[in-house]
Amino acid sequence: MYAYQIIEAIKIARKNGLKIPIIYNTNGYENVETIKALEGYIDVYLPDLKYYSNEMSKKYSKIDNYFAYATKAIKEMYNQVGTAKFDENGIIKKGVIIRHLVLPNHLQNSKHILKWIKENMPEDIYVSVMAQYFPTYKAKEDEYINRKLNKKEYKEIESFLYTLNLTNGYMQELGDHEEEYVPTWEY
């Protein structure tokens, strides 16, 4: 756990004049005690909420009880910093934005996640639904996630999102060039 090193670094930076918001970008699989330790040091939390199904979290991330850990952590994040607040230029200053990456052939997972957000988080929560998935490494060998999201899947999640009437957030455009942003690794 690096939370205590992060806290010490923030203390030093603030003592030396740091005045920008501190953003905690996380996969969501966090121990609530870690998030509690960060209270007062983090201005913006950007957690992923990836999997509703434990089978998916075990298969794709090799972790157990992802949903239970992530949802408890996200609730604690919200308790600390609340709704996302932006400056006059649209730059986030404080709050939580929950991100969810839609996976091909796993639309029910996305629907469960979005429904949970609607039913368990305050109405003003911000959600970022991402459509940028593309397979790399071993995902290319998995029959369910070996391709990008298609237009039909994208439209289905978009429609579902609107039926939930989540009022704050973003729906990422379906893209064509995500692979261009991945560096070429040489060994």
Secondary structure, 3 states (H helix, E strand, C coil): CCHHHHHHHHHHHHHCCCCCCCEEEECCCCCHHHHHHCCCCCCEEEEECCCCCHHHHHHHHCCCCHHHHHHHHHHHHHHHHCECEECCCCCEEEEEEEEEECCCCCHHHHHHHHHHHHHHCCCCCEEEEECCCCCCHHHHHCCCCCCCCCHHHHHHHHHHHHHHCCCEEEECCCCCCHHHHCCCCCC
